[in-house]
Amino acid sequence: MPAKTIFIHNQPLILQPSQLIQSGGEGMVFGVGATAVKLYHTPWVQHAAKLTYLCQSGIAWPDGVLAPQALAHDAQGQIVGFVMARLPAAAVPLKQLSSQAFCQKQGINVAQIVMLLRQMHDTLSQLHRAGVVVGDLNEQNVHVAPDDLRQSYWLDVDSYQARGYPCPVATLPFLDPLLYGVADFTTRPYFTPHTDWYSYFVLLLKMLLGAHPYGGTHPQHKSLTARAQAGITLADRGVTYPPNARPLESLSDELLDAMQRVFAQEQRGVFPLQLLEAYATDLTTCVHCGLAYPRQRRSCPACSLKLPVPPVGEWRMLLQGERVLELVRVLANGRILAIAHQANQYILFHLGVGGVLARQPLFAGRAGYRFALCQPRAGVLLLVVNPPGSVQLLLLEVGNAQPRQVAMLETGMFRETAVFAATPAHLYRIAGSWIMRGTLRGGLYVEDAIATVHKNQTWFTASPYDETLAGYHRIFAETRHFLWRAGTSYEVALPPLQPGEGVQEIGMGFSQTAVAFWRVTQQGGQASGQTFVVDERGRMAHTISQAMPYFPFTTNPALGQRPFHLLPPDMTLDRETAVYHHPLGLLRHTPGQLLFLPG
């Protein structure tokens, strides 16, 4: 693919496909040293006028707001984008903090989330004092670095509403219902500081509860918009509460009262920071289950509400406790290996369907290490260890009294994340412009090249059942999916995106008999998801469409590398739960538990 040449301050800048960080419905973002360049797919006149104002107005942008700094022109002098500060490599969308599994894995507690919400409150207040309204404030355009929640990073600043320039977009779950009647947000400024505070409160509840204020299900009012217009919140008796959300009583009565005033009674205004301060001061932590809740509660709201894992009485507990399960692998002989992180220590567990057979400490380390595991031949286990934010892959032969270092390799990156995966017998990584397949022979690690890649723009994952890879190449705004099976590569032609439709998430997964590609897209502020099941040559078998599907396993780089598997049709699981096929039944893997279902 050819490079793109643009001009910054009349100086040429050549952008290569390998510099692409993100491509969405509106444009592409490239990394250029400590800065980033956003280019629009279709530059409009309104882009030029608004960007010129944002760059030249002298607005006092708060820390962490990645505002336009300089204009980007094409060879004809047309404004086609802008330069901004670059997002830190470790930053992830705020959406991640709504996941208890992600927070548990990263060691993030509620007190730290409250600290972040205070900082975000200050940033939003500063923007409003500067005469700027965010408008489309949502969980995708604010990012955080998990190891430092003292600072948030605000993206898509070119869409902010300022000096008569409207915010042209809206994301439905965060849009104030008072604006539901607006058909076109480009015609004039519709947003206000009050609509921003509405969005902020939605973000607060999603992070503290793990659920939207209109989350759960209701027998009559089935959609989010219907619930919002009827004022039926999580606290309504007719709502089936989301099973993976924290209990409502983990919030203070004052925060719950505020939730009802805003989301049930349509009251608006600046979010009262004192409610958050009082909540933080009153927090305590249950010594039994670890839930953070206000001391005003007489007992832990979660322990008395614990439900057995369905189906009741059939699942058998293999592993649990105060640990995070990072990886589960079923070997050919039915033995199970699991890597857990506990008290700053990584541990390899050898299990059978009856429970733990052996426990092998590996090394001390902070949260965030990623792993792959394969068995090149009977009795030989190869563990791949990738430190957080690193391209290094440490290869260890495990299973003996002490792990033996086999090799130290490097692999390619995608979205600042190392790309590697393991099938039952091989490790796959990126070296230069090739996917490499490696295994142990005579105690030495050997590799061969199997397929080509695009630098920094290829992602793949591997089947736990056979020699199959699934992945995609991203070349500017184009995404090309592929399937590699037993030595042959196949192109997977997914349906094209609609004009203005952007991809939020892409994933691939496997069952013993099928491969699935899935994607979540957004268009006009609404998200939708599709799962495409393909045959052994990458040809479309069938498509599953849902408004917002739940994927029990994900291979999204931002969420870690956990294989997705197709489930029996009668099983419905959340996206933090994985199910693996075992010769004697099924394994159910949650971040803190491993269970076995005979059958």
Summary of the structure (lengths in Angstrom):
residues: 599
radius of gyration: 24.6
end to end distance: 51.0
largest distance: 71.2
contacts: 1882
relative contact order: 0.09
helix: 18%
strand: 39%
